[in-house]
Amino acid sequence: MSWHKVDVKVGTENISGMLNANMLQISSVENLGESITVNGKNYKIESFIVDHRDNVLKIILAKASPAKEKSDDKPTQRAD
């Protein structure tokens, strides 16, 4: 996957960031919290690392919870 520019909201602060799959990079902020808003969608923060060389936060976003679907135990493809 490639990196995409995204709009990030941390508390009341709006900043730009770069997103690749579930890895987000933003400039360092004071109070990160437990969740973050990326392009209007709220994500929980799984973990983060502060890169002091570039003053950047490297954030791993928690993946969405699995869909709550029931299996009908029927194959989706025909087996030959």
C-alpha positions as CSV (number, residue, x, y, z in Angstrom):
1,M,0.0,0.0,0.0
2,S,1.1,3.6,-0.5
3,W,1.1,6.6,1.8
4,H,-1.9,9.0,1.6
5,K,-2.2,12.5,3.0
6,V,-5.0,12.7,5.6
7,D,-6.6,15.3,7.9
8,V,-6.2,14.4,11.5
9,K,-8.0,15.8,14.6
10,V,-6.3,15.3,18.0
11,G,-8.5,16.8,20.7
12,T,-9.3,20.3,19.3
13,E,-6.2,20.5,17.1
14,N,-6.4,19.8,13.3
15,I,-3.2,18.7,11.6
16,S,-2.1,16.9,8.4
17,G,-0.7,13.4,8.5
18,M,0.3,10.5,6.3
19,L,-1.5,7.1,6.5
20,N,-0.4,3.7,5.2
21,A,-2.8,0.9,6.1
22,N,-3.1,1.3,9.9
23,M,0.2,3.3,10.4
24,L,-0.3,7.0,10.8
25,Q,2.5,9.6,11.1
26,I,1.8,13.1,12.4
27,S,3.9,15.8,13.9
28,S,4.3,15.5,17.7
29,V,1.4,16.8,19.8
30,E,1.1,17.3,23.6
31,N,-2.0,15.2,24.5
32,L,-2.6,12.3,22.3
33,G,-5.4,10.5,24.2
34,E,-6.8,7.0,23.5
35,S,-8.5,7.8,20.1
36,I,-7.9,10.0,17.1
37,T,-10.0,11.2,14.2
38,V,-8.7,10.6,10.7
39,N,-10.6,12.0,7.7
40,G,-13.7,12.3,10.0
41,K,-13.6,8.7,11.2
42,N,-12.7,7.9,14.8
43,Y,-10.0,5.2,15.5
44,K,-8.6,3.8,18.7
45,I,-4.8,4.0,19.1
46,E,-3.2,0.6,19.5
47,S,0.3,1.9,20.1
48,F,2.6,4.8,19.2
49,I,6.3,5.7,19.1
50,V,7.9,9.1,19.3
51,D,10.6,9.7,16.8
52,H,12.7,12.4,18.5
53,R,14.9,12.9,15.4
54,D,12.1,14.3,13.3
55,N,9.6,15.2,16.1
56,V,7.1,12.8,14.6
57,L,4.6,10.4,16.2
58,K,4.3,7.0,14.6
59,I,0.9,5.7,15.5
60,I,-0.6,2.2,15.0
61,L,-4.3,2.4,14.7
62,A,-6.5,-0.4,16.0
63,K,-8.2,-2.3,13.2
64,A,-12.0,-2.4,13.0
65,S,-13.7,-5.1,14.8
66,P,-14.8,-8.1,12.7
67,A,-18.3,-8.1,11.3
68,K,-20.8,-9.8,13.4
69,E,-22.1,-12.2,10.7
70,K,-23.4,-15.7,11.2
71,S,-22.2,-18.5,9.0
72,D,-24.7,-20.6,7.1
73,D,-22.0,-23.3,6.7
74,K,-22.4,-23.2,2.9
75,P,-19.4,-22.6,0.7
76,T,-19.2,-19.3,-1.2
77,Q,-17.4,-20.9,-4.1
78,R,-18.2,-24.1,-5.9
79,A,-15.6,-26.8,-5.3
80,D,-14.6,-28.7,-8.4
